[in-house]
Amino acid sequence: MTNIILILIIIALVAYYYRQRSLTSPDSPDKFAQIQQTNRTLASFLKNELGGQDLNELRLKLNGQTLSEILEENETRETENDTLTRTKNELQEEIISLNTA
């Protein structure tokens, strides 16, 4: 009796494995349709939001920089801007204090 139960469990596991494998197969029609939709979405984003027809055109516009490099450069500029703004405000306060003294 226990042998029959073990065999049924093994058969169920094998069936489950092959079912999961077929659902996640890269050749499945749903997966292919999903990939096509993703490609259309990316192409639309490139064209409408970034103003480029393809990746090579965007690379030219970005002067060969990667997104992480651009973000790092932007963060550096924001930090410099904050520092300059603080310095300007401190100097204005100093001028006001000198004028009132």
C-alpha positions as CSV (number, residue, x, y, z in Angstrom):
1,M,0.0,0.0,0.0
2,T,2.8,2.5,0.9
3,N,4.6,1.6,-2.3
4,I,1.5,2.5,-4.3
5,I,1.2,5.8,-2.5
6,L,4.9,6.6,-3.1
7,I,4.6,5.8,-6.8
8,L,1.5,8.0,-7.1
9,I,3.3,10.8,-5.4
10,I,6.3,10.4,-7.7
11,I,4.0,10.4,-10.7
12,A,2.2,13.5,-9.5
13,L,5.6,15.3,-8.9
14,V,6.8,14.4,-12.4
15,A,3.5,15.6,-13.9
16,Y,3.7,18.8,-11.9
17,Y,7.4,19.3,-13.0
18,Y,6.6,18.9,-16.7
19,R,3.5,21.1,-16.4
20,Q,5.5,23.9,-14.8
21,R,8.2,23.5,-17.4
22,S,5.8,23.8,-20.3
23,L,4.2,26.9,-18.7
24,T,7.5,28.7,-18.4
25,S,8.9,27.4,-21.7
26,P,10.4,30.3,-23.8
27,D,8.7,28.7,-26.8
28,S,5.2,29.1,-25.4
29,P,2.9,31.4,-27.4
30,D,2.0,33.5,-24.3
31,K,5.7,34.1,-23.6
32,F,6.3,35.1,-27.2
33,A,3.3,37.5,-27.2
34,Q,4.6,39.0,-23.9
35,I,8.1,39.5,-25.4
36,Q,6.6,41.1,-28.5
37,Q,4.5,43.5,-26.3
38,T,7.5,44.4,-24.3
39,N,9.5,45.2,-27.4
40,R,6.6,47.3,-28.7
41,T,6.4,49.2,-25.4
42,L,10.2,49.8,-25.4
43,A,10.2,51.0,-29.0
44,S,7.3,53.4,-28.2
45,F,9.2,54.7,-25.2
46,L,12.4,55.2,-27.2
47,K,10.5,57.0,-30.0
48,N,8.1,59.2,-27.9
49,E,9.8,59.8,-24.6
50,L,13.5,59.8,-25.6
51,G,13.2,61.1,-29.1
52,G,15.1,58.2,-30.8
53,Q,14.2,55.6,-33.3
54,D,16.6,52.9,-32.0
55,L,19.2,52.3,-29.3
56,N,22.1,53.4,-31.5
57,E,20.6,56.8,-32.0
58,L,20.1,57.1,-28.3
59,R,23.7,56.1,-27.6
60,L,24.8,58.9,-29.9
61,K,22.6,61.4,-28.1
62,L,24.1,60.3,-24.7
63,N,27.6,60.7,-26.0
64,G,28.4,57.1,-25.1
65,Q,27.5,57.5,-21.4
66,T,25.6,54.9,-19.5
67,L,22.6,55.7,-17.4
68,S,24.6,55.2,-14.2
69,E,27.2,57.7,-15.4
70,I,24.5,60.2,-16.3
71,L,22.8,59.8,-12.9
72,E,26.1,60.1,-11.1
73,E,27.0,63.3,-13.0
74,N,23.5,64.7,-12.2
75,E,24.0,63.9,-8.5
76,T,27.4,65.7,-8.6
77,R,25.8,68.7,-10.2
78,E,23.0,68.8,-7.6
79,T,25.5,68.6,-4.8
80,E,27.6,71.4,-6.3
81,N,24.4,73.5,-6.8
82,D,23.4,73.0,-3.1
83,T,26.8,74.0,-2.0
84,L,26.8,77.1,-4.1
85,T,23.3,78.0,-2.9
86,R,24.3,77.6,0.8
87,T,27.4,79.7,0.2
88,K,25.4,82.4,-1.5
89,N,22.9,82.5,1.3
90,E,25.7,82.7,4.0
91,L,27.3,85.6,2.1
92,Q,24.0,87.4,1.8
93,E,23.4,87.0,5.6
94,E,27.0,88.3,6.2
95,I,26.4,91.3,4.0
96,I,23.1,92.1,5.7
97,S,24.8,91.8,9.1
98,L,27.6,94.1,8.1
99,N,25.1,96.7,6.7
100,T,23.1,96.7,9.9
101,A,26.2,97.0,12.1
